[in-house]
């Protein structure tokens, strides 16, 4: 009985052949006696079946695979122990994998033995775990930001609010920009991971632009109705709109406010919470928590303002879950605040 048949008698040829991962069988003298299709395609080991495994290592020596070779050799040298090792591997075609290497020693009745080494691709699992670790860092950074915002508010309030709330908002935005820089420099997260991607940007801006026009029309109608039935709750009931809201001194700072706040509440908090929370409703929970946290950052305004911000942020969270980008949300946020202020509704 040849070596391949002997190995198959122990493990089953179909089991090795149908494995999604790489399966390699080594004979008593380190000869590669079997390699399934994934081992041939991923590792390029096919031409070396029937040859000593040392020839394969010599032909594919690469510094980036040193850790893989070390784990592989440990499996060969420690044949009596089931070896486990997770290590990166770069295939001959340049594709990078994260492989889980295990080994099993097969003892035959005639006294011979064969070592079966399996390499399971756990790249996606490793990627998700890495993303979870980095998302945890991002979330904790957001908690630090929230704590700093509360401290700033405490001092600002203690000293008699020496400047207006909009100026205090600028202070919070500066802290937010610093936080974004820290997160970007200390993680491998891309701009898209932080909600700053441009995928489907034109479509999102078109949809959100239409929604913004609808908001302007809604506030205009609301202003006309309130001027007649309840002028006392309008900031400037004598005029239809306040043109000062369209000046650069308000437009540009508020545009920055919209972008920074959506980045913090969506790209930082909601996105990181989605990956950190281990629950089937993680996205819904992430929306709720990020909404409450960033509604709290509006505490330097009134409680009613915070409540309104919470409702608005909750709606934005649902939109972000669909679009995975903050740019359209920033447009709606900017339009909402500017139109509401221009018509004297806030």
Order of alpha helices (4+ residues) and beta strands (2+ residues): alpha-alpha-beta-beta-alpha-alpha-alpha-beta-beta-beta-alpha-alpha-alpha-alpha-alpha-alpha-alpha-alpha
